[in-house]
Amino acid sequence: MCNNQELNRYLQKNLRYPAYLKDRGKQGIVMVHYVVDVNGKITDISILNSPEAGFAKEATRAVRTLPCMKPAKQYQRNVAVR
């Protein structure tokens, strides 16, 4: 089962700061949407906001590596959730 603390810990451990952006002193926040499908897999990753394309690319890569999650349930059936 995943919660926000575990998700944040995982991303902090697995995100790689793009070296060329770090060297230029660039920083910022990337907003990512994704769907946890009925099987718990991450799908439909989209970037809502990113200060640099390199950050968006790295955020997408890191989210793709997320382990399978426990899917949400509605009326005792697994459902996809953004």
WOFEN-V346821 format. One record per pair of residues at least 24 apart in sequence whose ideal C-beta (glycine too) atoms are under 8 Angstrom apart, sorted by the first residue. I is the first residue (numbers start at 1). J is the second residue. Records with the same first field share a line. If there is no record, write none. Layout:
I->J / J
This chain:
1->69 / 70
2->69 / 70
7->66
10->66 / 67
11->62 / 63
14->62 / 65
15->58 / 59 / 62
16->58 / 62
17->58
18->52 / 54 / 55 / 57 / 58
20->54
21->52 / 54 / 55
26->51 / 52 / 55
27->51
28->52 / 55
30->55 / 56 / 59
32->59 / 60 / 63
33->82
34->63 / 82
35->80 / 81 / 82
36->69 / 71 / 72 / 80 / 81
37->71 / 80
38->71 / 78 / 79 / 80
39->68 / 71 / 78
40->68 / 69 / 70 / 71
41->68
42->66 / 69
43->80
44->82
